[in-house]
């Protein structure tokens, strides 16, 4: 006989607040449409669709947003928050959105004590970030997606690291490095796809595909 999975004691919000400041700030405006255990259970038995985005105003204030949905259009969660750093770029803001969403998956399943057995799609309208993340998903990435700051993932003892200290000085290295580690923290491999942004400018929102709608929603959430 095996005891059923039970979540950690305390509210999920308290659990997120107990994380290190850099990570807890990623969930500053998290809104869940159901109890954490229900969302985790739904993700365990259904594929998901999601979108992340970022926004920068006046080259001084950045924010991010993401939204998580089931294929039937049922929204499960949304989140937004500030982007830290001097003169944040749209690339950095987009990276914050992706990082927040990836950490949400990790912390949700951890809190609910449910195995990360799910699959789904994450769309982003920044093609450069999408290419970077696709490269990060594999310990043996496609050569033309690499750059000077790439290092073999440290969790594999058979692979040696070639990172020099100067690599940490690269723009947005801190965010990208956490994205890389977050991807390998997951026991499932989300499909990362590029999507054309702002499709609602040319077509009515209701006529868009669900992924396009989610991209619009994420953009709106990031701009709040």
JOKA-V946992 format. One record per pair of residues at least 6 apart in sequence whose ideal C-beta (glycine too) atoms are under 6 Angstrom apart, sorted by the first residue. I is the first residue (numbers start at 0). GAP is how many residues later the second one is. Records with the same first field share a line. If there is no record, write none. Layout:
I->GAP / GAP
This chain:
4->108 / 109
6->30 / 104 / 105
7->103
11->24 / 99
14->96
15->8 / 11
16->7
25->74 / 77
27->53
28->51 / 52
29->49
30->47
31->45
32->42 / 43
35->76
36->75
38->37
39->68 / 69 / 72 / 74
42->75
43->70 / 73 / 74
45->24
46->72 / 73
47->72
48->20 / 72 / 161 / 162
49->18 / 72
50->16 / 72 / 163 / 164 / 167
51->14 / 45 / 46 / 49 / 72 / 166
52->12 / 44 / 165 / 166 / 169
53->10 / 36 / 39 / 40 / 43 / 168
54->8 / 38 / 167 / 168
55->6 / 32 / 34 / 37
58->28
61->21 / 26 / 31
62->19 / 20 / 159
63->19 / 29 / 32 / 33 / 158
64->15 / 153 / 156 / 157
65->13 / 31 / 35 / 152
66->11 / 147 / 150 / 151
67->8 / 9
68->6 / 145
72->137
77->143
78->21
79->141 / 144
82->10 / 13
91->80
93->32 / 35
94->77 / 80
97->81
98->76 / 79 / 80
101->80
102->79
105->79
108->7
115->71 / 72
117->70
118->69
119->70
120->70 / 72
121->68 / 70
122->70 / 72 / 88 / 92
123->6
124->70 / 72 / 90
126->67
129->62 / 64
130->14
132->59
133->58
134->6 / 10
135->44 / 47
136->46
138->14 / 17
148->18 / 21
150->10 / 11 / 12
151->7 / 9
152->31
194->16 / 20
198->9 / 13
199->16
